[in-house]
Amino acid sequence: MSTTTSAPTEPICPAPDVPAVLRGTDRATGTTGTWHLRAVPTDGATCSWVVEHVGGHIMSEAVWMQTHRDVDVVDQAHVLALLARVDPCC
């Protein structure tokens, strides 16, 4: 028996001060990475997202704070696409 999971389609807009951490392999590039995702409410029920990314698995918050990160501000569709293409690991 096989089960299929898909990315959530409902709005994801948690409290803006609660970051989500995603670690895994990006199937589009084959690289491993760590992403911190933080919602930033805009107007109404929508939100923008601050997405911070580092290549490799960063397990320590102290190391994360000292690591050079790529930072983007994206819309919810981008975050849902990221969640759909990253195979989480740990």
ZIZIJO-V953650 format. One record per pair of residues at least 24 apart in sequence whose C-alpha atoms are under 10 Angstrom apart, sorted by the first residue. I is the first residue (numbers start at 0). GAP is how many residues later the second one is. D is the distance in whole Angstrom. If there is no record, write none. Layout:
i: <I/I>
gap: <GAP/GAP>
d: <D/D>
This chain:
i: <4/5/5/5/5/6/6/6/6/6/6/6/7/7/7/7/8/8/8/9/10/10/10/10/10/10/11/11/11/11/11/11/11/11/12/12/12/12/12/12/12/12/12/12/13/13/13/13/13/14/14/14/15/15/15/15/15/15/18/18/19/20/20/20/20/20/20/21/21/21/21/21/21/21/21/21/22/22/22/22/22/22/22/22/22/22/22/22/23/23/23/23/23/23/23/23/23/24/24/24/24/24/24/24/24/25/25/25/25/25/25/25/26/26/26/26/26/27/27/27/28/28/29/30/30/30/31/31/31/31/31/31/32/32/32/32/32/33/33/33/33/33/34/34/34/34/35/35/35/36/36/36/37/38/38/38/38/38/39/39/39/45/45/46/46/46/47/47/47/47/47/47/47/48/48/48/48/48/48/48/49/49/49/50/50/50/56/56/58>
gap: <79/74/77/78/79/72/73/74/75/76/77/78/72/73/75/76/67/68/71/70/34/35/36/65/66/69/27/33/34/35/37/64/67/68/25/26/27/28/32/33/34/35/36/63/24/25/26/27/33/24/25/26/24/25/31/32/33/34/31/32/31/30/31/32/37/38/69/31/35/60/61/64/65/66/67/68/30/31/32/33/34/35/36/63/64/65/66/67/31/32/33/61/62/63/64/65/66/30/31/32/60/61/62/63/64/56/57/58/59/60/61/62/55/57/58/59/60/54/57/58/56/57/56/24/25/55/24/25/54/55/56/57/24/25/53/55/56/24/25/30/35/54/34/35/36/47/28/33/35/35/36/42/35/34/35/36/37/40/33/34/35/29/30/27/28/29/25/26/27/28/29/30/31/24/25/26/27/28/29/30/24/25/29/24/27/28/32/33/31>
d: <9/10/9/7/10/10/6/8/9/6/5/9/7/10/9/9/10/9/8/10/8/7/9/8/10/9/8/9/9/8/10/7/9/9/9/6/8/7/8/7/6/9/9/9/8/6/9/9/9/7/8/8/5/7/9/10/9/10/9/10/10/10/10/10/10/10/10/9/9/10/8/8/9/7/9/8/10/10/10/8/6/8/9/8/8/5/6/6/10/8/8/10/6/5/4/5/7/10/9/10/8/5/5/7/8/8/9/9/6/4/6/9/10/9/6/6/7/10/7/8/10/10/9/7/8/10/5/7/9/9/9/9/6/8/9/10/10/6/9/9/10/10/9/9/10/10/10/10/9/10/10/8/10/10/10/9/9/10/9/10/10/9/8/9/7/7/7/6/5/6/10/10/9/5/5/6/7/10/9/7/7/9/9/10/10/8/9/9/9>
